[in-house]
Amino acid sequence: MKQFEIFNWHPPHWDKLHPAVIVSHPNRAENKDMVEVVMCTSQRANRAPKSNEILLDEADGFDWPTLCKCDLIYAVPREDLKSRRGLVSESRRQQLVRTLLAAHGWMSVL
């Protein structure tokens, strides 16, 4: 597994799979049992992203425009991540990181 890869994940207490983007440090993503992810919606996005969200689409491996929520990072056992869906495109990685920082209020400490 690598940072920015997208897998299907079945979050506990949810009724279906959701796409999840790995946001762990590359060393953790490749070597540790637990990885950090942000969850994306399973439905087609029908609105613009909020300030705590990013919009990913076919260029990233999705079937349609999809919202990913960056204000909550989950720690997930790597074996719970199934079926690699894609990879966040190079052009969106910086936007994803900026959205993660802003959604957690970390921009103000830089």
Residue, then its C-alpha position, 0 to 999 in steps of 0.5 A: m500500500k502507498q500514500f494516496e492510494i484509494f481502496n474500498w473500506h467497510p467502516p464499522h457500523w456502516d452498511k456498505l463499502h466506501p472509498a478510502v484514501i490512504v493519507s499515512h506517511p509513506n513509511r507507515a503506508e508501506n510497512k505498518d499494520m495500521v494506516e490512516v485514511v480519509m473516507c469518501t462518499s459512495q454516491r455521486a457528488n451533486r454539489a461543490p465540496k465544502s471547505n473540509e472536503i475535496l472532490l476526486d473523479e475519474a482521473d483518480g480512479f472513481d466512476w464519477p465525481t466523489l467527495c472525500k471528507c478531510d476533517l476526520i482521519y481514521a486508523v484502519p487495519r491494512e487488511d480491512l482495505k480491499s480492492r484498490r480503486g485508484l490513486v489520487s492524481e498528482s495534480r490533486r495531491q497538494q490540494l488534498v494535503r492543504t485541505l487536510l491541514a485546513a480542516h484540522g486547523w493546522m494551517s495556523v501553526l505553520 
